[in-house]
Amino acid sequence: MLEILQHEKKIIGIKQTTKALKQGKAKVLYIANDADQHLLKPLVEMANTNGVEVVHVESMKKLGKACKIDVGAATAVVLK
């Protein structure tokens, strides 16, 4: 499921992910299980409300690597 992040248009990071969800541009939300759940809970709720698929990733490091960045990522969104 992470392979899609390497080929699709995406946004990485909590602030940008939030913006994409609010604007209705998100198709799939990826969240790292080891990120601060306090920050991620509103994003998951927004995704569920808007019918956006939520995919849990084992770690921020794996999510960052899947997004082809050298640092960990708490969230990423594949755009419509």
C-alpha positions in Angstrom: 0.0 0.0 0.0 3.0 2.3 0.6 4.1 1.9 -3.0 1.4 4.3 -4.2 3.2 7.2 -2.4 6.2 6.8 -4.7 4.1 7.3 -7.8 1.1 9.5 -7.0 0.9 13.2 -6.3 1.2 13.7 -2.5 1.4 16.1 0.3 3.6 15.4 3.4 3.3 16.8 6.9 0.5 17.6 9.4 -0.2 21.2 8.4 -0.3 20.5 4.7 -2.3 17.3 5.2 -4.9 19.2 7.3 -5.2 21.8 4.5 -5.7 19.1 1.8 -8.4 17.4 3.9 -10.3 20.7 4.6 -10.2 21.5 0.9 -11.5 18.1 -0.1 -8.4 17.2 -2.1 -7.4 14.1 -0.2 -7.9 10.6 -1.6 -5.9 8.5 1.0 -4.5 9.6 4.4 -1.4 7.8 5.7 -0.6 8.2 9.4 2.4 6.9 11.3 1.5 4.9 14.4 4.5 6.3 16.4 3.5 9.9 15.8 1.8 12.0 18.4 -1.8 10.7 18.4 -3.0 13.9 20.0 -2.1 15.7 16.8 -3.4 13.0 14.5 -6.8 12.3 16.0 -8.5 15.4 14.4 -7.1 14.4 11.0 -8.4 10.9 11.2 -11.8 12.2 12.3 -11.8 14.6 9.4 -10.8 11.9 7.0 -13.6 9.6 8.3 -16.2 12.3 8.0 -15.2 13.1 4.4 -14.9 9.4 3.3 -11.1 9.5 2.9 -9.4 6.1 3.3 -7.0 6.0 6.4 -3.9 3.8 6.2 -1.8 3.3 9.3 1.9 3.0 8.8 4.2 1.3 11.4 6.5 4.2 11.9 7.4 7.8 10.9 10.6 6.5 9.5 8.9 4.1 7.1 6.4 6.7 6.0 9.1 9.2 5.3 11.1 6.6 3.3 7.9 5.7 1.3 7.5 9.4 0.5 11.2 9.5 -0.7 12.3 12.0 2.0 15.3 11.6 4.3 13.3 12.3 7.5 10.3 10.8 9.2 6.8 11.9 8.4 3.8 11.8 10.7 1.3 12.1 7.9 1.0 12.1 4.1 -1.9 12.4 1.7 -2.4 11.1 -1.8 -4.3 13.8 -3.8 -7.3 13.2 -5.9 
